[in-house]
Amino acid sequence: MTNVPLRTLVVDDSSSMRGLLRELLCERDYDVTVVGTAEEALKAHLERPFHLMLVDWTLPGMSGLDLCRMVRSRPGGEDVVVLVITGRNRAEDLNAVLDAGASDYLSKPIDPEILGTRLLIAERAIEEAAVRAAERQDMESRLVFADRMASVGTLAAGVAHELNNPLMYVLSNLHLTREEIDSRDAAAWLEHARQQLDEAIDGAVRMQNIVRDLKTFSRVDDEQRGNVDVQAVLESSINICWNEIRHRATLERDFGKTPPVDANESRLGQVFLNLLINASQAMPERAVSANRITVRTYTDGQGWAVIEVIDNGTGIEPGRMSRVFEPFFTTKAISQGTGLGLSICRNIIHAAGGTIDAQSELNRGATFVVRLPASTRTYVPQATQAPPTATPGARACVIVVDDEPLVGRSIRRALRGHEVQVFTSGEAAIERLCSDEPFDVVFCDLMMPEVSGMELFARVLDRCPAIASRFVFMTGGAFTPQAREFLEQTPLVCLEKPFELRQIRDLVRERAEPAD
């Protein structure tokens, strides 16, 4: 028996019966609510579900058996224990009780001893249901994440292609520039070098954006929700599967204004990614210019965000339309999908309080429409510890802690004119930070072997709490639950790698002590 009182609902139009059952149930420390009609019971259950219901068969309006059927039809209804109270004792009547989905029945007049036996059975059933629900939730989370990774996995070759193209000209231009620096072969060298470096920077920015979009889909913190910009998630989804789309169809964006929605960014991106991949794979073998995918967003009359993914592909046969959201149903070859994608999409959208619908005409294309309610969540900016105001141009003492030596070296070059000390060892950095030697700011990597940035910060904070506000964290990706939790809770500045040189220069300038 769980330590949490069982939420129990008594539904009976007799006030004396309600009083008797309340007394007997309260003796077992149940959390008891009593109502007189099935309509009141259903409303109370939808507001906050009950573990156990004791329902009279004969009620004014909706009957107890109808109530039982409605409870069972709701999500999670299979885990509610429903005991129907009846004065009928014919075999066909008792069969009708069980056919309606009741767990068991209680005969009138109520025998406290029999009631006690039934309640013991109910308690065990509720405990088992709680275990099953936890296991089911864990399995659903694993399936959702596995499907998301499978979607990204099918695009791996395309993503690699998108990275290799800019990487090719980044490396090529950097090598050429280095060769020309060594040879100094012509007066035109400087202009060539400038152009090659500009192209290298452009390629690096492209790779940065691809990695950022991949991080959106690889997050494991599936339960975290917040205000999400629908269009930003759509753009990330498009970027991830762009190589899949552009070789099959032209893409049209028709983005109207939408409100922020209360959702999980990774899961919402998974929905859009699935819809875009499905639209792309539905295209017949014809000229790319003849195939079209349109992504449209707008706000409907209720103030909800609406997202439409429309294609002019092969469409779906009328007989199959009613099954597109069923688990394991697919029109693709076995090698192309499991049939879980749209089922998972529906579950994700329903969990966010929205709807997803589909319309299609064979050989004319398909339209998937996602509707999500506007978020009521208030945005509260995270308070940060204000760094000391500094005199522009003051010389600063900067400490860099990163296990990658080239990162420290690049920061040192970027901060010429300041004193920069680089540490690749967390232990050595701790000793320096807690020494009597002054410093103005420390740039500390979050994810490092042996001593992580989180552990380093905790140990320094324990010995020298006054210097906590001088920390600036750097991360190439918080890929552990501990790191994500740390970043969510810390009020200190954190820079996402790769960051712009301007960011660290501004931070140092703000925190530098005025020169003597």
TAJO-V818026 format. One record per pair of residues at least 4 apart in sequence whose C-alpha atoms are under 8 Angstrom apart, sorted by the first residue. I is the first residue (numbers start at 0). J is the second residue. Records with the same first field share a line. If there is no record, write none. Layout:
BEGIN
I=J, J
END
This chain:
BEGIN
0=122, 123, 126
1=126
4=28, 29, 30
5=29, 30, 49, 50, 51
6=29, 30, 31, 32, 49, 50, 51
7=29, 30, 31, 32, 49, 50, 51, 52, 53
8=31, 32, 33, 34, 40, 49, 51, 52, 53
9=17, 20, 21, 31, 32, 33, 34, 52, 53, 54
10=17, 33, 34, 35, 36, 37, 40, 52, 53, 54, 55
11=16, 17, 33, 34, 35, 36, 54, 55, 58
12=17, 34, 35, 36, 55, 58, 59
13=17, 35
14=18, 35
15=19
16=20
17=21, 33, 34
18=22
19=23
20=24
21=25, 31, 32, 33
22=26
23=27, 111
24=28, 29, 31
25=29, 30, 31
34=39, 40
35=39, 40, 58
36=40, 58, 59, 60, 61
37=41, 58, 59, 60, 61, 62, 63, 66
38=42, 60, 61
39=43
40=44
41=45, 66, 70
42=46
43=47, 48
44=48, 49
49=79
50=78, 79, 80, 125
51=79, 80, 81, 82, 121
52=79, 80, 81, 82
53=81, 82, 83, 84
54=63, 81, 82, 83, 84
55=63, 83, 84, 85
56=62, 63, 64, 83, 84, 85
57=62, 63, 85
58=62, 63
61=65, 66
62=66
63=67, 83
64=68, 83, 96, 99, 101
65=69, 99
66=70
67=71, 81, 99, 100, 101
68=72, 99, 100
69=73
70=76
71=75, 76, 77, 79, 100
72=76, 77
75=79
78=125, 128, 129
79=125
80=101, 102, 121, 124, 125
81=101, 102, 103
82=101, 102, 103, 104, 105
83=96, 101, 103, 104, 105
84=104, 105, 106, 107
85=104, 105, 106, 107
86=106, 107, 108
87=92, 93, 106
88=92, 93, 106
89=93
90=94
91=95
92=96
93=97, 104
94=98
95=99
96=100, 101, 103, 104
97=101, 102, 103
105=109, 114
109=113, 114
110=114
111=115
112=116
113=117
114=118
115=119
116=120
117=121
118=122
119=123
120=124
121=125
122=126
123=127
124=128
125=129
126=130
127=131
128=132
129=133
130=134
131=135
132=136
133=137
134=138
135=139
136=140
137=141
138=142
139=143
140=144, 221
141=145
142=146
143=147, 343
144=148, 219
145=149
146=150, 339, 340
147=151, 216, 217, 269
148=152, 216, 217
149=153
150=154, 272, 273
151=155, 216, 239
154=158, 239, 240, 242, 243
155=159
156=160
157=161, 240, 241, 242, 243
158=162, 209, 239, 240, 242
159=163
160=164, 242
161=165, 206, 209, 242
162=166, 205, 206, 209
163=167
164=168
165=169, 199, 201, 202, 203, 205, 206
166=170, 202, 203, 206
167=171
168=172, 198, 199, 202
169=173, 198, 199, 200, 202, 203
170=174, 199
171=175
172=176, 195, 196, 198, 199
173=177, 195, 196, 199
174=178
175=179, 195
176=180, 191, 192, 195, 196
177=181
178=182
179=183, 184, 188, 192
180=188
183=188
184=188
187=191
188=192
189=193
190=194
191=195
192=196
193=197
194=198
195=199
196=200
197=201
198=202
199=203
200=204
201=205
202=206
203=207
204=208
205=209
206=210
207=211, 497
208=212
209=213, 238, 239
210=214
211=215
212=216, 235, 236, 238, 239
213=217, 239
214=218, 476
215=235, 264, 265, 268
216=265, 266, 268, 269
217=265
218=265, 478
220=480
221=263, 265, 266
222=263
223=263
224=261, 262, 263, 264
225=260, 261, 262, 263, 264, 376
226=259, 260, 261, 262, 374, 376, 378
227=232, 259, 260, 261, 262, 263, 264
228=232, 258, 259, 260
229=233, 257, 258, 259, 260, 304
230=234, 254, 257, 296
231=235
232=236, 264, 267, 268
233=237, 268, 271
234=238
235=239, 268
236=240, 268, 269, 271, 272, 275
237=241, 272, 275
239=272
240=244, 272, 275, 276
241=245
242=246
243=247, 276, 279
244=248, 249, 250, 275, 276, 279
245=249, 250, 287
246=287
247=279, 282, 286, 287, 290
248=279, 282, 287, 288, 289, 290, 291, 292
249=287, 288, 289, 290, 291, 292
250=291, 292, 293, 294
251=291, 292, 293, 294
252=293, 294, 295
253=293, 294, 295, 296
254=294, 295, 296, 297
255=295, 296, 297, 298
256=296, 297, 298
257=296, 297, 298, 303, 304, 305
258=298, 302, 303, 304, 373, 374
259=304, 373, 374
260=304, 371, 372, 373, 374
261=351, 372, 373, 374, 375, 376
262=266, 267, 351
263=267
264=268
265=269
266=270, 347
267=271, 347, 348
268=272
269=273, 344
270=274, 341, 344, 347, 348
271=275
272=276
273=277, 340, 341, 344
274=278, 308, 367
275=279, 308
276=280
277=281
278=282, 292, 308, 309, 310, 312, 365
279=292, 310
281=312, 313, 314
282=290, 311, 312, 313
283=290, 312, 313
285=289, 290
286=290
287=291
290=310, 311, 312
291=310, 311, 312
292=308, 309, 310, 311
293=307, 308, 309, 310
294=306, 307, 308, 309
295=306, 307, 308
296=304, 305, 306, 307
297=304, 305, 306
298=302, 303, 304, 305
299=303, 304, 305
302=372, 373
303=370, 371, 372, 373
304=370, 371, 372, 373
305=368, 369, 370, 371
306=368, 369, 370
307=366, 367, 368, 369
308=366, 367, 368
309=364, 365, 366, 367
310=364, 365, 366
311=362, 363, 364, 365
312=362, 363, 364, 365
313=361, 362, 363, 364
314=359, 360, 361, 362, 363, 364, 365
315=319, 320, 359, 360, 361, 362, 364, 365
316=320, 359, 360, 361
317=321, 359, 360, 361
319=323
320=357, 358, 359
322=328
323=328, 329, 341, 342
324=328, 341, 342, 345
325=338, 339, 341, 342
326=338, 339, 341, 342, 343
327=337, 338, 339, 342
328=337, 338, 339
329=336, 337, 338
331=335, 336
332=336
333=337
336=340
338=342
339=343
340=344
341=345
342=346
343=347
344=348
345=349, 354, 355
346=350
347=351
348=352, 353, 354, 355, 369, 371
349=353, 354
351=371
352=371, 372
353=369, 370, 371, 372
354=369, 370, 371
355=367, 368, 369, 370
356=367, 368, 369
357=365, 366, 367, 368
358=365, 366, 367
359=363, 364, 365, 366
360=364, 365
381=490
382=490
383=490, 491, 492
384=468, 490, 491
385=468
386=468, 469, 509, 510
387=509, 510, 511
388=509, 510, 511
389=393, 508, 509, 510, 511, 512, 513
390=508, 509, 511, 512, 513
391=508, 509
392=508
393=508, 511, 512, 513, 514
394=416, 417, 418, 511, 512, 513, 514
395=417, 418, 438, 439, 440, 507, 508, 510, 511, 512
396=417, 418, 419, 420, 437, 438, 439, 440, 511
397=417, 418, 419, 420, 438, 439, 440, 441, 442, 507
398=419, 420, 421, 422, 438, 440, 441, 442
399=407, 410, 419, 420, 421, 422, 441, 442, 443
400=407, 421, 422, 423, 424, 425, 428, 441, 442, 443, 444
401=406, 407, 421, 422, 423, 424, 443, 444, 447
402=422, 423, 424, 444, 447, 448
403=407, 423
404=408, 423
405=409
406=410
407=411, 421, 422
408=412, 421
409=413
410=414, 500
411=415, 419, 420, 421
413=500, 504
414=419, 504
422=427, 428
423=428
424=428, 450
425=429, 449, 450, 451, 452, 455
426=430, 450, 455
427=431
428=432
429=433, 455, 458, 459
430=434
431=436
432=436, 459
433=459, 462, 463
439=469, 507, 510, 511, 512
440=469, 470, 471, 507, 510, 511
441=469, 470, 471
442=470, 471, 472, 473
443=452, 470, 471, 472, 473
444=451, 452, 472, 473, 474
445=451, 452, 453, 472, 473, 474, 477, 482
446=451, 452, 474, 477, 482
447=451, 452
450=454, 455
451=455
452=456, 472
453=457, 482, 485
454=458
455=459
456=460, 467
457=461
458=462
459=463, 464, 467
460=464, 465, 466, 467
463=467
466=470
468=491
470=491, 492
471=491, 492, 493, 494
472=491, 492, 493, 494
473=493, 494, 495, 496
474=493, 494, 495, 496
475=495, 496, 497
476=495, 496
477=482, 483
478=482, 483
479=483
480=484
481=485
482=486
483=487
484=488
485=489
486=493
494=498
498=502
499=503
500=504
501=505
502=506
503=507
504=508
505=509
506=510
507=511
END
